[in-house]
Amino acid sequence: MHLLEIIGFNIEACLKAQHAGASRIELCANPAGGGTTPSYAFIKAAADLLEIPFFVMIRPREGDFLYSDAEFAIMMTDIQQCKQLGCEGIVTGILKNDATVDTDRMSVITKEGGMSVTFHRAFDRVKNRSEALEDLIRLGCKRVLTSGGKVTALAGLQEIRSLIDQARNRIIVMPGSGIRASNITEIAKISGAKEFHSSAVFKNKGKMLFSATGMEEDLSYADVDEKEISLMLNELREFK
C-alpha cells in the first residue's frame, strides 16, 4: 500500500487535500521560503478540523539549517506545543557547519517522545548521505524526506533507490520534490518507495472582485490542486 503526503500551507488547502484523499498533511507556513513553522492557531485549527494525520514543520526561519541556541530554543518550544495539541508527528532537520547531521540536537528532539520525527530535506544538503542516513536511524527518526540530493526526486531517483536499499526497512525513505501524476509511477517503480511527498501546488488568485492595480502586487497564494492529488492517488492505486 502506498501513502501520499501533501503539503498544506493554509487551512483551506489542508481541507482540500483531505477531501481529495491525501493520506497525510505536512503543515507549513512560508512557501516562498521553502516552509517554516506554522502558527499555533493554524496547528490548532488542523487538530480540530482534520481527520487524517498531519505532521508539523519545525523550522524557525528560511535559509540554511544551522541554528543558534536561541533558534533551537524556539524549535523546542514549538515542538512542546505540538505535543500538547496532540500532533502525531513533526518534520525538522538540523545540520552542523560541516554539513553533517547535528546528532546532539536531533537527539534532544527525538527523545522528546510521543511524536513521529521526519528529517526533512536538510538531508539533501549533507556531504555524505549514506553516513547521514545511518545517523538518522540511530537517532530513531521515523522517516527522511529526500530528492536524492538533486533539485527533483526524478533527477535523484537512482540515489533514492540506493538509500532505500541501504535503509532495509529501518527507516522510511520518502521521495519528494517535483512529484506529480505524470511521474509518480516511474518514481515508485524505480525507487521502490512506499511513501511519497508532493505539494500539488498551484497559485490561487483568490476571489476578490476588485483589484487595486496601482499597488502593482501579486496577491495570489499557494493552494493545492485537488484534481492533481486524485490523479496521483489513481496512479498509485493502479501501480502494482
Number of C-alpha atoms within 10 A of each C-alpha: 8 13 16 19 24 27 28 31 25 20 18 13 21 26 19 17 29 21 14 18 16 23 18 22 27 22 28 25 20 15 16 10 10 13 22 22 23 20 13 13 9 17 23 16 12 25 18 10 12 17 11 17 17 24 24 28 26 24 26 19 15 14 11 11 22 17 18 9 8 8 14 16 13 15 20 16 13 22 24 16 15 22 17 9 15 13 22 16 22 24 24 26 23 23 20 15 13 10 18 19 28 19 18 11 15 22 15 12 21 19 11 13 12 12 19 16 25 26 23 21 22 21 26 19 18 19 14 14 19 14 12 19 24 15 17 24 16 13 18 18 22 18 21 25 24 30 25 28 21 15 14 16 26 22 16 20 22 15 19 26 21 13 21 21 14 15 16 10 9 17 21 20 31 26 31 27 21 17 21 20 19 12 14 23 20 15 24 21 13 13 24 14 19 16 19 25 25 24 25 23 21 13 12 13 12 10 7 7 5 6 11 7 8 6 7 8 9 9 11 12 15 19 24 26 18 19 13 20 27 17 16 23 21 13 19 20 12 8 14 9
